């Protein structure tokens, strides 16, 4: 149990919600902004350095170390489950819906080139690891208070998590439509996807009634593991799922699928004061993966289950580890999944993103201001952000961009540096989410959002 939980926590704190820094969306010299809107084109063609052309590591959560870890009288650190941590103190810090979302992205191949006067082509290939989760406040109240009172009712509907690992290769094309509408440009990409693993669990409704003698669970939920590398473990007597186990020998392609990106931009250039004003919109990763029947494991829970209750929380020498294990045991017992037959291939969609922006360039395009909306649509939940940005190009080979994001009533600063000489080496480094407060162990203190993105490529062709 402890190994599984440690792996989940490590994965969660290495995740992002975008493989490209959104701060670079309006930076026209940024070689990879076409991955956020396929209508966009860079100022010059490029060939990415294999494995180094685009690396993104970010996390996004409204939980931080200060929400789950507390100092104890012994001088050690304990989880919120510890009796010395009051329920009012712990629950008062939580939101109604708590989440940890993200994607780790690593591009293996990136190539972009121009043909003719206005056509741009691109080829991208890489790996994505995504995580989306939703934990209502009632779940934490349940694991904290449990059967401590005479009668407790808990409504934990819409609790769930979804983790996805897949590889992709895409072909993109962007073209100007000046002959039709001056300043109009469209673009699109087609993607081939190979699914490696997808783990999913979700309860549409989940109600728990607990007292000092027993607790009852009423609800219906579904879950699955598609692909290889991980499998469920089951209680030998009840057949209920009680954990996960790693099986590296089974890791490989478990399914195939496809996706598309679509984008459009319109820039005003009519010899008036509004010249340089641009409107843009895009939808990316609109697609699915079909996992093979023999690579699919389905589980479900439906109806009424009664339990005798939990034992008291262990207070051994390693308090935090004991409590983490107790938390996982409670969660696995609560969901009460049992294995179901698999009749057909399992089709699952990937997380889709939507971008819509407006920006304005001035001082001969040396400066740019913009506002970008981004929406994320996973199987578990939706998330929406607004970002304002300012870009400055002191030279035609160097850009500085800063941004301020509003994330579900939270905010964060971002930044991006891009170096795009006509010859030599392109380089970018940036972060959409800059954390200012950490624990001594390097964990974000108040909110777990963090990001770093970087990439290297070689310019080809002439600048445009």
N, C-alpha and C positions, 0 to 999 in steps of 0.2 A: 504494500500500500504506500509506504513512504517513498519508494523509488518512483512510483507512478505520479504521485503528487508533486514531487520535486521536479520531474520532467515537465509537467504541465506548467508549473510556476516559471521554470526557466524558459519555456516556449513563450509564455505570455509576456515576459519582460524582454523579449527580443523581437516584438512584432510591430508592424506599422500599418497604417491605413492607405498608404500610397507608396509605390516604388519610385516615383519621381517627386521632387520637392515642388509643391504647389506654388511656392514663392516664385518659381521660375516660369509660371504659366504665361505671363505677359512679357518675358524677356526674350526678344526675338533672336538674339544670338545663342540662346540655350539650345544645344543640338537635339535634345530629347523632348522638347515641349510638344512634339507631334504625338507622343504617347498619351498625352492628356487631351489633345484635340487633333485628330488626324488631318484637319484642314490646314494646320500650322506647318510652316516650313522653316528651317534654319537659314542662316545667311550663307552657308557653304556646305557642300557635301562632306562626309566624314566616314571613317572606318573605326569602329570601337576596338579598344584593346580587349581581347578575349578575357572574360571573367572579371574585368576591371572597368568596363565601359559604363556600368550602371549598378550601383550597390545601394540598397536602401534598408536601414534598420531603424524602426520607430515603434513606439507604443502609444496607445491612447486609452485611458481609463479615468473614470471619475473617482477611483479609489487610490489611495496612496499609503505609505507606511504608517502615517499617523492615524489611519482609520482602523488598521488591523493589528498593530503591534503596540504594546503598552509596557512601561517600566513597572516592575514588581517590587515588593518590599525587600526581597532578597538581593536586589541589585541586578537581577537578570531581566531578560525581556520575555514577555509572554504574549500569546495570542489573545484576541478579544474573548475567547472562551473561558479564560482563567477567572475563578471566583473573585479575585481582587479587583477585576475590572467591572464597574457597575454597568447595568443594562442601559440606564439613562445616558450615561456618558458615551457609550459606544453607539447606540442607536441614534442619538441626537446628531451625530456627524454624517449619517448616511443619507443618500438620496432615495426617492421612492423606487427608482430603477437604477441598479448599479451594473457597470459593464466593463469589459475588457475586449477591445477589438483590434484587428490589425492584419498586416501583410508583410512578410519578409520577401524581398525581391532581389534576384540576382540574374542579370542579363549575361548570357554567354556570348551572343553574337549581336552586334548592332552595325548596320550599314545603311547609309542614306546618300542618294545621289540625284542630280538633276538631269533631265532630258528635255531638249527643246528649250523654249523660252520660259515656260512656267510650270512644267510638270516635275513633280518630286516623287521619288520612289524610296521605300524603306523596307528592310528586312530585320526582324528582331526575333531572338530566340532566348528562352531563359526558364527559370523556375520560380514559382510563387508558393508561399506557405501562408495561409490566411487563418484567422481566428475571429469569430464573432460570438459574443456571449451576452446573456441577460440574467441578472440575479436580482429579483425584487427584494425590497427591504424586509419583507415578511420572512424570507428565507433565513436571513441573519438573525431575526428575532426568534425564529423557531430554534435554530441551533444554539442560540445563547440562553434562552429561557426554558425551552423544552417542556418538561413535566414539573417545573418548579412550583407552579400554582395549582389551585384546586381544579381549575378549568381554563384552558387556553384554546382559542380558535385562530388558525393561521390560513390565510389565503395567498398561495404562492403561484398563482396562474402566470403563464408566459415566462416560465423559467426554462432556460435552455442554453446550449452551446453548440457551435459548429466549427470544425477545423478541417481545412482542405489543403492538399498538396498536389500540385500538377505542374507539368511542363507545357511549354507552348512554342509555336513558331508562327510568325505572322508576316504577311505581305501587305504593305500600305501604299496608297497612291493619293496624291493631292494635285489639284489643277485649278488654275485661274479661270473664271468665267467672265472676264472683262468684256468680251464681245457680246455677252448677254446682258450683264449688269456690271457696270464699272465698279471695281472694288470688291466683287464677290468671289469667294474661293470655297471650294468644297473638298472633302477628303474622306477616305474610308480605309478600313483594314479588314482582312479576313484572317482568322486564326484557326490553326489546328491545335487541339488540346489533347494531352495524354494524361489521364488521371492516375495518380499514384496512391492516394489515400484520402478518404473523407470520413470523418467521425462526427456524428450528429446525435443530439438528444434534446427533446423539447416536450414540455407539458402544456397543452392548451389550457387546462384547468387542473388545479391541485389544491385540495383543501385538507387540512390536518386538524383533528380535534384531540387534545392531549389533556390528561389529568394525572394525579399522583400515582395511578395504578397502571394505566395503559395509554396508548395513543392510536388513533384510527386515521387511515389515509383513504381519501376518495378522490379519484381523478383518472384521466386518461392521457397517456403520453406515448410517443414513438421514438425510436432511435435506430441507428445502424452504424456499422463499420463497412466501408466500401474500399476495395483495394487490399493491400497487404501491409505487413510491418507491425500491426497491432491487432489484438483479438480480445474479446471479452473472456473473463473467467466467471465460473458459476458455482454457487453453493451446491455441494454434492447431494444434500437432502431435499432442498426446495427447488432447485433449478433457477433461482433468482440470480441475476448478475450481481457479483460482489467486487468486481475490479477489472483491471486491464492488464494484459501482459504483452511484452514486446516479442516479436518474432521476425528478426531481420532477414531470415532466409526467405520469407514470403514477400518481401518488399519488391515491387516492380510495377509495370504498367497494369492497372486493373480495369481501365476503361478508356474510351476515346470520345471526343466530342468536338465542338466548334463554337466560335464566337465571332462577333463583328464589332467594329468601332465605326461610328459615323460622326462627322464634324462639319461645321460651317462657320465662316467668318465673313463679315462685311465691313470694309473700311471706307469712310467718307474721304473723297479726294476730288472735290469739285471747285477748288480755288476759293474757298470761303473760310470763315473763322472756325468752322467745325472740322476742317481737314485734320486727319490724325485720329479722329474718334472711331473706335472699332467695337463692333458687337460680335460675340462668338458664343457658340454652344456646341456641346458634344455629349454623346453617350458612348461609354466604353465597356468592354467585357460583357456584352449582351449575348449570353450563350449558355451552354449546358455540357455535361459530360455523362455518357451512358456507361455505367459500370457493368462488367460481365456478371452473369448470374453466379458463376462459381467463385467469384471474388466478392460476394456480398453476404453480410450477416445482418439480419433484421431482428429487432427486439421491440416489445411493446408492453404497456401496463394499462389495464383497464378494469375499473371496478373498485372493490372495497378490500382493504388489507388492515389487519389488526396486529399490533406489536405490544410486547410487554414493557418496552421502554429502554432507555439507555442507562448504561452504568455511569457512575460518577466519573468525572474527568480525572484521568491519571495525573498525578503530580510527582513524577519521577525526577531524576537529576536533570535530564534534558527536557525541560518543561515544554519548550516550544515545539520540539519534534513530536512529543507525545500528543500535544493538542492538535497539531496539523493532521496526524494520523486519525485522531478521534473525529475531526471535522470531515475527513473523507469517508470514514466508516458510516457516519450519520447520513451523509448525502447519498451514498450508494444504497443504504438500506431504505432510505426514503423513496427513491424512484421506483424500486421494485420491478425492474424489467425482467422479462422472460423471453427466451428465444422463439422466433416465429419462422415458418417455412418461407423459402424464397422461390417464387414461380417464374419470374422473368428478370431481365436486365433492369437495373435501377437507374433512373434518369434523375440527375440533380443539377440545379443551376448554380452558376458561380456568382460571386458578388459583383453587381453592376454599379458603375459610377456615372454620375451626371455632372457636367460642368457647364456653367453659363456665366459669361463675364462681359464687362464693358470697361474699356480703357481708353486713355487719351495720351498721345505722344505729342511733345512740343519741344521747342528749342532745337529744331532740326533733328528731332528724334533722339536727342541726348538724354531726355527725361521722359518718364512715363508714369502715370498714376492709373490704378485700376481697382475694380471691385469684382470679386469672384464668388459665386455660389457653387458649392460642391455637395452633392447628395450621395450617400452610400446605401445600397439596398441589398441586404443580405437575407438569408432565410430566417434569421433570428430576429433582427430589428433593423430599423432605419436610423440614419444619423445625418444631420444637416449642419453645414458650416458656412460662414461668411468670412471672406478674407479681403482686407484692404492692403494694397501694396504700393510701394514707390520704388522706381528703378532709375538708376543714373549710370550713364556710360561716359566716363571721362575720356575714353579713347575707343576707337572702333574695334579693339580687341579685348576690352575689359569692361565688365558690367558689375555693378553693385545693386543688389535688391534687398529691401527690407519689407516685412509684412506684419500684420496684426490680425490674428484669427479669433473669431467668436465661435466657440465650440460648445454648443448646448449650454448657453449662459456662462461659459467659462471663456477665458481668453489666453492667448499666448503670442509671444513674439517669434518671428522667423527671419531668416537671412539667407542670402545666396551670393556667392562669388563665382563668376564665370570668366575664364580666360580662353579666347578663341582667336589666336594669331592666324594669319593667312597661311603660314607654314610652321611646321614644328609639332606641337602637341596641344590639343584642347584639354581643358581641365575644369571641373566644377566641384564645388563643395558648399553644402548648405544644410539648413535645418528648418523645418516648419514649426517645430515645437521646442522651445528653449526653456529648460527647467533651471531655476535659480536656487532651489533649496533641495538638498539631498541628505540622507542619513549617512553616518560614517561608512556604511557598507555600500554606498553608491546607489541606493534606491530612492526614487523621487519621494519627497516627504509628504506633500499635500495632495497632489494629483499625479498619477502615473502617466504623464505624457512626455515623450522624449523622441527626438529624431536626429538622424545624421544621414546624409546622402552624398555620394561622391562618384566621380566617373572620369575616365581617361579615353581620349580618342584622337585620331590623326586626321587633320583636314585634308580634303581632296577637291580638286577643281578650283574654280575661281570664286571669289566672294561676290555676293549679289546685293 
